[in-house]
Amino acid sequence: MRIGTARLLLPAFLILSAFSPARGHAQQADPSAAYPKRLPYSFGNLVWWSDDDLRAILKKRIPGLGDEIQTDSASLGRVRTVLTALLKEKGVTAEVQSEEPSYSSFGAARDPEAPLPSIEFSMLRPAVIVEKIEFEAAPEDVLPDLTSYFRGEEGKPYSAFGDWFIRSHAKEILRARGYLDGRAGIFHSGPKTDGDRFLVTQTVRIDAGAKYHVSAITVGGGRLLAGKDLSSLYEMQPGDVPGPYPLGRLIGQLQAFYKHYGYADVQVTNDIALDREHALVAYDVEVNSGSVYHLKELKIEKLNSAQELRVRELFAVKEGEAFREDAIQELYRQIADEPLLKGWSFGYSPAMDKKNAEVNLTLSFFLKDKSGDSVTIQ
């Protein structure tokens, strides 16, 4: 292992990953799970009421309705009918729709502060439009970023999901300026009539909290980089205000570096410690390298013997050697200039044997037509 080349290798991996082709055998989410028979319900743009007020009214007018609703058409239709009548009482003739969440929204990774998957009731017509977005109590060094980022949301249809979008991104903007405890609340004005539509103003109330500074950055580089000074890879140094990526590309580069030497299971953790009393933040990075994986078998599909031999010559990892996935990316570039493989590409599927730290790799080749689409080879 050539540990001395660490500083030269790290930057190259970031460039390499930007051009990584998609895997040929991607794992798809299982769509077969049963759709829930009951779901929470929410309201998208019925801005005359709060959600709590609407639920209370609906529960009074629809016997047996709780905080969840049956997902059958009859139950949804009853709610739409009541909402249509409520709007009519406000002098609004509206078409109310109900939209169910997609299968993919269940079990997917999500922001813990994001709304739960729910049946959303909203007006299809008339439209409710965000006239403007205003900010309260925003620090002077954050206000320009907030107004610039959200200016494009003005003039768009209003939705309750948009409220979460604004809260979430306002929090990100605050954190990028060092306000690590910053939060945002949002409320809207009552709707005003504008021809055949309604306009609302959204007000974002900022609670920035204290501005943090970096107190310390410690990095345990693991077995391959023990004792190495990696501080040149940080974007921030002690004493600085932490930006959106205070450690820069360090974590991604450490992962890429270890994978280059066969540590396919490497995990790089970043423990963030906040000293709220003094508005200080410390970062502690540790590398858990795991085992070195070796290539047990390389299987090549759909090529003739001469082409297969050439691929084995070009592929940088031989059977029995430490496996590194970046060799696959290198192979994509090499076959592009190889006359014997002109017009060919491949998908790949590494089967990882974690118990024995081995990899069985399959490269499945296919011909591309002039548009870049694959052509089936019999």
N, C-alpha and C positions, 0 to 999 in steps of 0.2 A: 504494500500500500504506500503510495507516494503522498505522505501527509504534507510535505513541504509545499505542495502546489495549491494549498487551500485558498490563498488570497486570489490567485488567478482564476480558479474554477468558479468561485461563487458568483461573480457578476454574469458569467456566461449562461448560467442556468436560467436566470430570469428571462433573458432574450429567447432562449430555447423554448421555454414553456409557452411563450406567446404564439408560437407557430405549430403547436402540437395538434395533429389531426385528431378528429373524434375517433373513439374506439369503434371498431367494426362490429362488436357484439355488446352493445350497451345493455345494461339491465333496466328493464322497464318496471314501473310500479304495477302492482297487481290490481287490476280493475274489478276483480270478481267479488270483493267484499260487499255485503248486503248494504243497500242504502238505508240510513236510519228511518224508522217509521215515525219518530217524533224529533223535532228540532226546536231550538229557541227561535224566536222571531224578532225582527228589528224593522226599522223604518228608515227609508233612504232619503226622502226629500219632503216629508210632510211637516213643513217648518212652522205650522201654526200651533203645534203642541210639542212638549217634550216627550221623549220616549216613555217615561214613567206615567205621564198623564194619559197618553194614548193607550197604554196597557190597562190602566185602571178603567178607562171608558169601555174598552173592548170586553174586559172581564164582566162588566155589568150588563152589557148587551148580548153577550154570547154565553149562555149557561155552560158551565163546566170548563171554560177556557182557563188554562193556567199560564205558566211562564214558558211552556212549550206547546207546540201545535202538531197535530197529525199532518203528515205530508201527503195525504190523499187530496184529490181535487175538490171534494165536497167541503172539507174543513177550510181549505185555502179560500174557496169561493165565498164562504160565509164571512170571513174577515174582509175580503175585498168589498163585499156588499156594504158592510157596516162602515168601512172607511170612505167609500163613495158617498154614503149618506151624510157622514160627518162633514165632509168637504162641501157638500151641497148646503148644509146649514150655515157654512161660512160664506156662501154665495159663489162657490167655486164648482163649476161643472168639470169633472176630471175623469180621466181613464186611469184606473188603479191597476197595477200589475203586481204579481208576486214572482220573485226569482229565487230559485233554489241554488244552494252551493254545489259546486262540482264535486265529483268523486275524489278528485286529486286533493281537495282541501282538507280531507279527513286523514289524520295521521301524518301529514307532511310537517317538516320542520317549519316553525313559525315564530314570529316575535311574540313573547309572552304577553305583551301589552296590546297586541292586535285583537280586533274583534273575533269572537268565536264564529265558526261557520253557522249560518242561520238562514232562515227564510226571510228575505227582505221584501217589504211592501213599499211601493213608491208610486208616484204619479208618472205615467208615461207622457201625458199631456194634461195641462199646460206645463211648460218648462219652468224650473226654478234655477236662476242663474246667480253665480257669485259676482256681485257688482264690484266689490273691492275687498281687500284684506288689510286690516290695520293691526298694529302691534302696540302693546302697552308694556311699559317697564323694561324694555329691551336695553341692555348696555350699549353705549355708543359704538363700541368696537364690533358689535354683532349686528346692529340694526341694518347697515348696508347689505350684509350678506343675506339677511332674512328677506328684505324687500326685493332684492335682486332675484333670489331663488324662487319666491312665490309670486312674482309679478305675472308669470305665465299662467297661473291658476285663475286669475281674474278673467271674467267673461265666459268661464266654463260652467257646465251644469253643476249645481250643488248636490252633494251626497254626504250622508253621514260617514261613509267610509273615508271621504275626503278629509273629514275632521281628524281622523286618526292619522292619515297621511301627513297632514300639516303638523300635528303634535310630534310625530315620530321624526320628521326631518328637521323640525325646529330644534329638537333635542340633539340631533347629530351636529347641527351647525354650532350649537352652544359648546358641545364637547370639543369640536375642532378648534375652538378659541380658548380652550382651557377651563371652561365651566363644566366640570365633570359631574356635578350634581344638578345641572340645569334641567328644568322641566318647562312644559308649556301647557296651558289650559286654553280652551277655545269655546266661544259662544257666538251665536249669530243674532242679528237684529230680526225683528218681525218683518215679514215679506211686504214689499210694496209693489203695486201694480205698475207694469210697464207694457202697455199694449196687450198682447195676448200671452204675456209671460209675467213672472214674478222675480223681483230682485232682492237679494239679501246681502248684508255686509257681515263678514266674519271678523271677529276681534280675537287676536291671539295674545293672551296674557302671559308674559315671560316671568318665570322665577329662576333667575340665573344662578343664585348662590355665589360662592366665592370662586375666584379664579385660582386654579392650582398651578404649582410649579413642580418640576421633577426634582425629587430629593436624591434618588439613586437609581442606577441601572446596573444590574448584575447579570452576567450570562455565564452559565455553565455549559461549555461547548461539547461536553460528552467525551467519549473515549478517543475520538479522532482529533479533537481540537482542544484538548485539555491544556490550559495555560496560554492559549492563543489570545492575542488582543484583537477583539472584533469590534471595538468602539467606532472604527471608521465606517461601519455599516449602519450605525444609528442615524436617524434623522434629528434626534434631539440629544442633548447632553444635560447632566445635572445643572439645575438653575434655570433651565428653559421652561417656557409655558408649553405643556404637551399639545401637540397638534393632532390631526386625525390619525396619523400613523407614526407615533413617537419612536418606534423601533425601525422605521423604514422597511426595507426588504429583508431584514435579518432573518425572521422566522422562516419565510419561504425559501431563502437561500440555504439556511441550515438543513431544511428538509431535503432540498435538491442535492446538496453536497453528500449527505449520508446515503441517499438512494443511489447516487452514482457509484458508491462502493458496495452496493448490494443490501443495504439495510432497508428493506422494503416496508417494514412496519414502524419506521422511526416516528416518534411523536415528539413535537416541540411544544412545550407549555409555557405560558406567560402568566405568572401570578402577579396581579395588580393589587397593591396595598395602598389604601387611601387613609391619610392622616387628616381627618376632617377638621380637627381643632386648629391645625396650622396650615391647612390647604396645601398639603404636600402629597405627591404620589410617587411610589417606588415600583419599579418593574424588575421581576426576577424570572429570567428565562432559563429553562432546563431542557436538556436533550435526553430522551430515553431512546437509545438507538435500537434496542431489540437485537435479533439475530441477523447474521449475513445469510441471504438467500442465494442458492446456486441454481443455475439452469440445468435441470435434469434432462429434459427432452425438448428439442425444437422440431415441430411438425410443420411442413409446408404443403399447402393444398393448391391444386388446380394448375400447377406448372409442369412443363416437361422436365426431363432429367437434367438437361443442360442449364435451363433457367434455374432449377432448384439448386444446382451446384453453385451457380453464380451468387444466388442469394445467400447461401451458407458462407461463401467467401466474403461477401460484403458485410454480413452481420457481425458486429464487433464482439459479441459474446458467444463463446463456444460452449458446447455442452460440458458441464463440470465446473465452469467458471462462475464467479460472482455475477448474479443477474442485476442488470441495471436497465430500467425502463427507457432512459434517454437514448439507449442504443436503437430502440425502435424508431424514435423520431429521426435519428441519423439515417436509418435505412430508407425512410421516405425520401429524403433528399438525394441519397445515393442512386436509387433506382431511377430517379427522374433523368439522370445523365447516363444511364446504362443502356446501350443500344439493344442488348439482348432482352431488355425488359421494357422497351418503349411502349407506352400506352397502358401499362399495367399499374395497378395500385393494390392495396390489401387492407383487410381488417385484421385485428389481432385480439386474441383472448388468452391472457395469462391465467392459468389455474394454479392458485397458491396453496401449497401444502404447508400449513403453519407448523404442524407437528415436527416435520423433518426439515423445515426451512428450505423447501425446494419449489421450483417453478417448472411447470410444463407449459410451453408456449406454442400456440397455434397461429400461424400466419396464413390467412385464407385470401388468395389472390383473385383478382377479377380484372377484366379488360374494361377500359373506359371508352365511351363514345366521344365524339367531338365536343359535346356539351358538358362532359365531365361525369355523366351518369354511368352507372355500371352496366355491363352487358353480361348476361348469364352465360357461363361456360358449362356445357354439358360434359 
